[in-house]
Amino acid sequence: MPPARCNPRALFLRISSDGELNRPKRGLGHARRETNQMRVPQLNTMSGPARLASAVGGAVGVALLVAACASGSSSAAAPAGSSAASSAPSSAASAASGSAAASGAMVITTATSSGNTFLTDGSGRAVYRWTKDAGDASACTGACAGAWPPVTTTGTPTASGNVKAGDLGTITRSDGTKQVTYDGHPLYYFSGDSGAGTATGQGSDGFGAKWWLVSPTGGDVTASVASFSRSGGSGASPAAGSSSAGGGWS
């Protein structure tokens, strides 16, 4: 509901010569005549400086009323505009962050450990490639897929961080699921990782071939990495004697 308009002239006319408010309403013409009749004797008995002070005081009062009205109108309008402007960016950000989840798309991003940058999913879980895979076909099935679950998606994979969107793709596995690929390499998780920020499958030779983290260029990251920071900071050194299902470090 818009604020009531402030009318300084109406307010001023309601103020009598002796400063009283809310006089009985007898009509505007009657009020003016009465006010003028009261002012004439008073002004006639006032000295020149006093008359000037009275006139100046009345002018200042009107000016103050006008300023108060203008200030009230501005303050009433400002909050609504500023609130709408501030809510727009947050709404846009919320829509953008939820779009990938709503579409069921897998997000592939990057993390860094000891100067090595490699791929992870959007939640910070390390993803690997298997050197036994030929081209964009997956050779990891059965028990292998149980230890190294494929990275799957129900939508088009989304690139983030230093990932190249053009290198993301999918293949269809024998069970009909879509497995994410990067630079033609099928991507996998390692069941031995405890969650985000761990890469204990790095360097494993389980099931007869090496498992490596993947660089943003699509190459193998062969440095020892067991844990890392999801924010891209330096990860901790690999724990001594760490091993993975189906094989160990070598």
Order of alpha helices (4+ residues) and beta strands (2+ residues): alpha-alpha-alpha-beta-beta-beta-alpha-beta-beta-beta-beta-beta-beta-beta-beta-beta
